Amino acid sequence: MDKRWKILQAALRLLLQHRPLVREVDRLVGKLGFTQSAKAPCRSIFEATYPWLTNVRNKRAARAPFPSSVWQEILLAAVALPFNQFRTDAPWSCRVEATDSSMTGLGSLDLLA
């Protein structure tokens, strides 16, 4: 069975719980975050989830109810799972790009390797 299918099942199972175990949510968010590394636009989904997890971890809560924003973000990340992939057989490119996060764009580099 495809690992993404198992992650989707785990997400739906956790979302159906009123007060899930925080460690299970933490692990699920980690796995979803790893799958999002394949597609840059998906990395911005967990805007409310990371602060919520930090907050419940600091309170050392074993279980915690989902705020609606966290529930929605986890659902969106689970539904977006099929899009979190890239082709490993794509043609090789010798072009290397590197940028920094400056507002001016001066930290950009483009060269052929």
N, CA, C and O of each residue as an XYZ file, in Angstrom:
452
protein
N       0.845     -1.178      0.000
C       0.000      0.000      0.000
C       0.891      1.242      0.000
O       1.893      1.302      0.713
N       0.517      2.213     -0.798
C       1.281      3.447     -0.892
C       1.312      4.158      0.469
O       0.296      4.246      1.158
N       2.478      4.656      0.835
C       2.624      5.319      2.143
C       1.725      6.541      2.253
O       1.223      6.849      3.334
N       1.519      7.240      1.139
C       0.639      8.414      1.198
C      -0.789      8.018      1.545
O      -1.489      8.767      2.227
N      -1.224      6.869      1.093
C      -2.563      6.391      1.431
C      -2.663      6.125      2.933
O      -3.680      6.435      3.555
N      -1.614      5.553      3.509
C      -1.613      5.300      4.959
C      -1.632      6.613      5.742
O      -2.297      6.716      6.773
N      -0.902      7.615      5.249
C      -0.895      8.921      5.924
C      -2.280      9.554      5.841
O      -2.747     10.148      6.813
N      -2.940      9.432      4.690
C      -4.303      9.964      4.546
C      -5.247      9.284      5.522
O      -6.057      9.949      6.167
N      -5.152      7.971      5.634
C      -6.000      7.244      6.582
C      -5.742      7.699      8.019
O      -6.681      7.893      8.791
N      -4.476      7.867      8.372
C      -4.140      8.314      9.730
C      -4.688      9.716      9.985
O      -5.197      9.999     11.070
N      -4.584     10.586      8.993
C      -5.089     11.959      9.156
C      -6.591     11.953      9.378
O      -7.090     12.633     10.275
N      -7.312     11.193      8.573
C      -8.770     11.152      8.725
C      -9.172     10.540     10.057
O     -10.134     10.984     10.684
N      -8.442      9.527     10.488
C      -8.741      8.911     11.788
C      -8.529      9.909     12.930
O      -9.341      9.980     13.853
N      -7.437     10.679     12.867
C      -7.179     11.671     13.923
C      -8.198     12.806     13.881
O      -8.630     13.299     14.923
N      -8.579     13.217     12.673
C      -9.534     14.317     12.552
C     -10.917     13.952     13.080
O     -11.695     14.833     13.444
N     -11.221     12.676     13.124
C     -12.513     12.238     13.660
C     -12.542     12.207     15.187
O     -13.610     12.078     15.785
N     -11.386     12.324     15.812
C     -11.320     12.305     17.273
C     -11.529     13.707     17.835
O     -11.029     14.688     17.286
N     -12.267     13.789     18.927
C     -12.519     15.098     19.548
C     -11.259     15.621     20.243
O     -10.915     16.796     20.111
N     -10.578     14.751     20.976
C      -9.346     15.126     21.690
C      -8.267     14.085     21.385
O      -8.060     13.154     22.164
N      -7.579     14.244     20.247
C      -6.553     13.262     19.888
C      -5.314     13.382     20.764
O      -5.097     14.402     21.419
N      -4.514     12.338     20.766
C      -3.235     12.383     21.465
C      -2.315     13.371     20.745
O      -2.169     13.321     19.524
N      -1.711     14.248     21.499
C      -0.848     15.286     20.922
C       0.339     14.654     20.210
O       0.739     15.121     19.144
N       0.909     13.593     20.786
C       2.071     12.968     20.143
C       1.710     12.354     18.800
O       2.549     12.305     17.900
N       0.465     11.880     18.646
C       0.035     11.331     17.352
C      -0.163     12.442     16.327
O       0.179     12.282     15.155
N      -0.716     13.565     16.772
C      -0.865     14.711     15.871
C       0.514     15.224     15.462
O       0.742     15.550     14.296
N       1.419     15.293     16.414
C       2.785     15.751     16.149
C       3.456     14.858     15.103
O       4.093     15.350     14.172
N       3.309     13.567     15.262
C       3.914     12.627     14.308
C       3.277     12.753     12.936
O       3.979     12.720     11.925
N       1.953     12.898     12.882
C       1.263     13.056     11.607
C       1.706     14.331     10.899
O       1.967     14.318      9.696
N       1.790     15.424     11.640
C       2.218     16.695     11.050
C       3.655     16.575     10.529
O       3.983     17.147      9.490
N       4.498     15.849     11.229
C       5.852     15.620     10.745
C       5.874     14.857      9.433
O       6.631     15.201      8.525
N       5.051     13.826      9.327
C       4.990     13.046      8.090
C       4.385     13.864      6.957
O       4.860     13.799      5.823
N       3.340     14.632      7.254
C       2.759     15.495      6.224
C       3.765     16.558      5.793
O       3.878     16.864      4.606
N       4.491     17.119      6.753
C       5.503     18.112      6.428
C       6.598     17.547      5.543
O       7.094     18.235      4.651
N       6.981     16.292      5.784
C       7.998     15.659      4.945
C       7.489     15.497      3.520
O       8.228     15.746      2.567
N       6.230     15.081      3.363
C       5.697     14.927      2.007
C       5.594     16.279      1.307
O       5.696     16.350      0.082
N       5.393     17.347      2.072
C       5.292     18.676      1.472
C       6.632     19.184      0.962
O       6.675     20.150      0.199
N       7.717     18.556      1.365
C       9.021     19.007      0.886
C       9.185     18.761     -0.610
O      10.083     19.330     -1.230
N       8.332     17.923     -1.199
C       8.399     17.672     -2.635
C       7.790     18.817     -3.447
O       8.140     18.991     -4.615
N       6.903     19.585     -2.861
C       6.243     20.696     -3.571
C       6.305     21.946     -2.703
O       5.681     22.010     -1.644
N       7.052     22.920     -3.154
C       7.252     24.143     -2.374
C       5.953     24.860     -1.995
O       5.852     25.315     -0.856
N       4.953     24.992     -2.873
C       3.736     25.709     -2.468
C       2.986     25.053     -1.308
O       2.260     25.729     -0.580
N       3.153     23.759     -1.134
C       2.444     23.056     -0.061
C       3.048     23.303      1.308
O       2.416     23.004      2.322
N       4.255     23.843      1.360
C       4.941     24.031      2.647
C       4.311     25.114      3.508
O       4.627     25.228      4.692
N       3.426     25.905      2.928
C       2.829     27.012      3.686
C       1.473     26.649      4.289
O       0.776     27.529      4.795
N       1.091     25.397      4.248
C      -0.245     24.998      4.728
C      -0.371     25.124      6.244
O      -1.415     25.556      6.733
N       0.668     24.758      7.003
C       0.558     24.683      8.460
C       0.837     26.020      9.141
O       1.791     26.131      9.912
N       0.038     27.014      8.874
C       0.224     28.332      9.484
C      -0.207     28.340     10.948
O       0.471     28.933     11.788
N      -1.307     27.698     11.257
C      -1.810     27.669     12.639
C      -1.391     26.402     13.381
O      -1.383     26.375     14.611
N      -1.046     25.366     12.642
C      -0.764     24.066     13.263
C       0.515     24.079     14.080
O       0.533     23.581     15.206
N       1.595     24.644     13.528
C       2.868     24.642     14.261
C       2.783     25.432     15.571
O       3.251     24.934     16.595
N       2.209     26.637     15.586
C       2.072     27.328     16.884
C       1.184     26.570     17.864
O       1.468     26.546     19.061
N       0.105     25.947     17.369
C      -0.777     25.170     18.250
C      -0.020     23.998     18.856
O      -0.128     23.742     20.055
N       0.748     23.281     18.031
C       1.528     22.158     18.556
C       2.541     22.618     19.597
O       2.710     21.966     20.628
N       3.211     23.724     19.339
C       4.173     24.254     20.300
C       3.483     24.590     21.622
O       4.012     24.309     22.697
N       2.317     25.183     21.532
C       1.562     25.571     22.718
C       1.142     24.348     23.543
O       1.318     24.340     24.761
N       0.589     23.318     22.893
C       0.137     22.148     23.660
C       1.325     21.326     24.168
O       1.225     20.672     25.206
N       2.442     21.357     23.447
C       3.649     20.680     23.952
C       4.146     21.361     25.219
O       4.511     20.696     26.189
N       4.159     22.699     25.207
C       4.625     23.450     26.379
C       3.723     23.223     27.586
O       4.195     23.255     28.722
N       2.455     22.998     27.361
C       1.524     22.708     28.459
C       1.608     21.254     28.904
O       0.990     20.862     29.894
N       2.377     20.458     28.165
C       2.536     19.035     28.442
C       1.192     18.306     28.478
O       0.968     17.416     29.299
N       0.317     18.707     27.572
C      -0.995     18.071     27.485
C      -0.876     16.756     26.726
O      -0.228     16.696     25.681
N      -1.495     15.712     27.242
C      -1.488     14.425     26.541
C      -2.488     14.442     25.391
O      -2.232     13.886     24.323
N      -3.614     15.076     25.620
C      -4.668     15.197     24.600
C      -5.105     16.655     24.527
O      -5.065     17.382     25.519
N      -5.519     17.061     23.346
C      -5.992     18.436     23.180
C      -6.973     18.491     22.017
O      -6.771     17.828     21.000
N      -8.028     19.275     22.160
C      -8.982     19.410     21.046
C      -8.368     20.252     19.923
O      -7.550     21.139     20.166
N      -8.781     19.953     18.701
C      -8.317     20.725     17.552
C      -9.042     22.062     17.473
O     -10.272     22.081     17.523
N      -8.327     23.183     17.351
C      -8.995     24.409     16.921
C      -9.440     24.209     15.472
O      -8.846     23.405     14.753
N     -10.454     24.910     15.045
C     -10.975     24.701     13.688
C      -9.912     24.970     12.622
O      -9.875     24.282     11.602
N      -9.047     25.964     12.849
C      -8.019     26.278     11.853
C      -7.019     25.131     11.705
O      -6.596     24.817     10.592
N      -6.643     24.511     12.809
C      -5.705     23.384     12.767
C      -6.372     22.191     12.090
O      -5.750     21.510     11.275
N      -7.622     21.939     12.420
C      -8.376     20.844     11.814
C      -8.415     21.019     10.300
O      -8.185     20.068      9.553
N      -8.706     22.231      9.854
C      -8.793     22.518      8.415
C      -7.436     22.374      7.729
O      -7.358     21.859      6.614
N      -6.374     22.823      8.384
C      -5.046     22.720      7.783
C      -4.613     21.264      7.631
O      -4.029     20.895      6.612
N      -4.892     20.444      8.625
C      -4.528     19.031      8.530
C      -5.347     18.352      7.440
O      -4.823     17.526      6.693
N      -6.617     18.690      7.346
C      -7.456     18.126      6.285
C      -6.931     18.551      4.913
O      -6.823     17.721      4.010
N      -6.607     19.825      4.751
C      -6.079     20.314      3.478
C      -4.766     19.621      3.122
O      -4.561     19.226      1.975
N      -3.881     19.475      4.101
C      -2.599     18.802      3.845
C      -2.832     17.345      3.447
O      -2.128     16.822      2.583
N      -3.808     16.686      4.067
C      -4.097     15.288      3.732
C      -4.697     15.173      2.333
O      -4.349     14.265      1.578
N      -5.586     16.081      1.994
C      -6.216     16.045      0.671
C      -5.200     16.379     -0.429
O      -5.327     15.895     -1.554
N      -4.205     17.196     -0.113
C      -3.188     17.588     -1.094
C      -2.094     16.536     -1.264
O      -1.196     16.717     -2.086
N      -2.151     15.445     -0.508
C      -1.100     14.419     -0.578
C      -0.804     13.910     -1.992
O       0.369     13.740     -2.327
N      -1.815     13.658     -2.842
C      -1.487     13.151     -4.184
C      -0.634     14.114     -5.012
O       0.045     13.690     -5.947
N      -0.666     15.384     -4.681
C       0.105     16.368     -5.437
C       1.533     16.533     -4.906
O       2.352     17.200     -5.537
N       1.830     15.942     -3.771
C       3.148     16.081     -3.153
C       4.098     15.004     -3.676
O       4.498     14.092     -2.953
N       4.436     15.137     -4.923
C       5.373     14.192     -5.521
C       6.127     14.885     -6.650
O       5.712     15.933     -7.143
N       7.213     14.294     -7.037
C       7.959     14.807     -8.177
C       8.534     13.622     -8.941
O       8.677     12.524     -8.402
N       8.852     13.859    -10.173
C       9.368     12.799    -11.029
C      10.858     12.602    -10.781
O      11.642     13.545    -10.890
N      11.235     11.404    -10.454
C      12.659     11.117    -10.273
C      13.326     10.729    -11.591
O      14.552     10.654    -11.673
N      12.515     10.483    -12.622
C      13.081     10.144    -13.923
C      13.125     11.355    -14.861
O      13.333     11.198    -16.065
N      12.934     12.540    -14.325
C      12.976     13.754    -15.134
C      14.379     13.956    -15.696
O      15.357     13.527    -15.084
N      14.488     14.599    -16.847
C      15.816     14.830    -17.425
C      16.679     15.686    -16.503
O      16.178     16.579    -15.820
N      17.971     15.408    -16.492
C      18.924     16.103    -15.636
C      19.204     17.491    -16.184
O      19.320     17.676    -17.395
N      19.310     18.452    -15.303
C      19.655     19.814    -15.694
C      20.981     20.185    -15.045
O      21.210     19.898    -13.870
N      21.842     20.819    -15.812
C      23.139     21.266    -15.280
C      23.049     22.663    -14.691
O      24.045     23.188    -14.193
N      21.882     23.269    -14.740
C      21.685     24.621    -14.217
C      21.491     24.564    -12.706
O      20.696     23.771    -12.202
N      22.219     25.406    -11.994
C      22.122     25.494    -10.537
C      21.623     26.891    -10.190
O      22.157     27.887    -10.678
N      20.607     26.959     -9.355
C      20.068     28.244     -8.910
C      20.142     28.306     -7.401
O      19.897     27.314     -6.716
N      20.480     29.469     -6.889
C      20.497     29.693     -5.447
C      20.034     31.115     -5.187
O      20.442     32.047     -5.881
N      19.182     31.279     -4.186
C      18.690     32.605     -3.833
C      18.695     32.751     -2.326
O      18.714     31.764     -1.591
N      18.677     33.998     -1.874
C      18.486     34.243     -0.450
C      17.095     34.841     -0.283
O      16.363     34.981     -1.262
N      16.737     35.183      0.901
C      15.384     35.678      1.146
C      15.323     37.198      1.227
O      14.410     37.749      1.840
N      16.268     37.866      0.627
C      16.257     39.325      0.691
C      15.149     39.892     -0.184
O      14.771     39.295     -1.192
N      14.637     41.042      0.208
C      13.562     41.690     -0.549
C      14.065     42.270     -1.866
O      13.276     42.466     -2.790
N      15.370     42.549     -1.968
C      15.895     43.164     -3.168
C      16.205     42.168     -4.268
O      16.311     42.553     -5.433
N      16.351     40.919     -3.933
C      16.684     39.914     -4.932
C      18.134     39.933     -5.335
O      18.509     39.303     -6.323
N      18.963     40.645     -4.588
C      20.382     40.748     -4.938
C      21.153     39.475     -4.633
O      22.261     39.284     -5.134
N      20.578     38.609     -3.821
C      21.268     37.373     -3.453
C      20.886     36.221     -4.352
O      20.605     35.124     -3.869
N      20.870     36.451     -5.656
C      20.488     35.421     -6.605
C      21.688     34.997     -7.427
O      22.491     35.834     -7.839
N      21.812     33.711     -7.665
C      22.938     33.155     -8.411
C      22.408     32.117     -9.383
O      21.570     31.291     -9.021
N      22.885     32.156    -10.598
C      22.459     31.219    -11.631
C      23.686     30.840    -12.439
O      24.344     31.710    -13.009
N      24.002     29.554    -12.497
C      25.184     29.133    -13.260
C      24.992     27.722    -13.773
O      24.099     27.001    -13.328
N      25.838     27.335    -14.713
C      25.823     25.973    -15.232
C      26.925     25.178    -14.568
O      28.063     25.636    -14.468
N      26.583     23.995    -14.120
C      27.569     23.145    -13.435
C      28.276     22.247    -14.411
O      29.139     21.463    -14.015
